[in-house]
């Protein structure tokens, strides 16, 4: 299987809490998109862990093509695959 797996074709809105730690799924295998549930184990990948800088609604990438380091959507899902 080639990873990361495209888990969706649109961003997912999530409510982030300032100071809270999150683990963004970078492999695309998690059923808890956009967050990690451990399905990456044995696949040679790891989640992207970050601490939210502010309380806000963020749009998280599910296509796994974003160039943003914390998994925030950058519109890459609109590009042809």
C-alpha positions in Angstrom: 0.0 0.0 0.0 1.3 3.4 -0.9 1.1 5.9 1.9 -0.1 8.4 2.8 -3.6 7.3 1.8 -6.0 10.0 0.7 -8.6 9.9 3.4 -11.0 12.5 1.9 -11.4 15.2 -0.7 -12.3 18.1 1.5 -11.0 19.6 4.7 -12.6 18.8 8.1 -13.5 21.6 10.5 -12.3 20.9 14.0 -12.5 23.0 17.1 -9.0 23.4 18.6 -8.3 24.5 22.1 -5.3 26.7 22.9 -2.5 24.9 24.6 -4.0 21.4 23.9 -1.8 18.8 22.1 -3.2 17.1 18.9 -1.9 14.3 16.8 -2.7 14.8 13.1 -3.0 11.6 11.1 -0.3 11.8 8.3 -0.8 8.3 6.9 -4.5 8.5 6.0 -5.4 5.2 7.7 -7.1 6.5 10.8 -10.9 6.1 11.2 -10.7 9.2 13.4 -9.8 11.7 10.7 -8.1 14.1 10.8 -6.6 12.8 14.0 -4.4 9.7 14.6 -5.8 6.5 16.1 -2.5 4.5 15.8 -3.2 2.7 12.5 0.2 3.9 11.2 2.0 1.4 13.4 4.1 -0.9 11.3 3.7 1.3 8.2 6.9 3.5 8.7 4.9 6.6 9.4 4.1 8.7 12.5 1.5 11.4 13.3 2.3 15.0 13.3 2.0 16.2 16.9 1.3 19.9 17.6 0.0 22.2 20.3 -2.8 24.6 19.3 -1.6 28.2 19.6 -5.1 29.5 19.9 -8.7 28.4 20.4 -10.4 28.4 17.0 -12.0 26.3 14.3 -9.4 25.0 12.0 -9.8 23.2 8.7 -7.7 20.1 8.7 -6.5 18.3 5.6 -7.8 14.9 4.7 -6.2 14.5 1.3 -2.8 14.3 3.0 -1.2 16.6 0.3 -1.1 19.8 2.4 2.3 21.5 2.8 1.3 23.0 6.1 3.3 21.4 8.9 0.4 20.9 11.3 -2.0 19.4 8.8 -4.1 22.6 8.2 -5.7 22.6 4.7 -3.9 24.6 2.0 -6.3 23.7 -0.8 -4.2 20.9 -2.2 -7.3 18.7 -2.4 -8.4 20.9 -5.4 -5.4 19.9 -7.5 -5.6 16.9 -9.8 -4.1 13.7 -8.4 
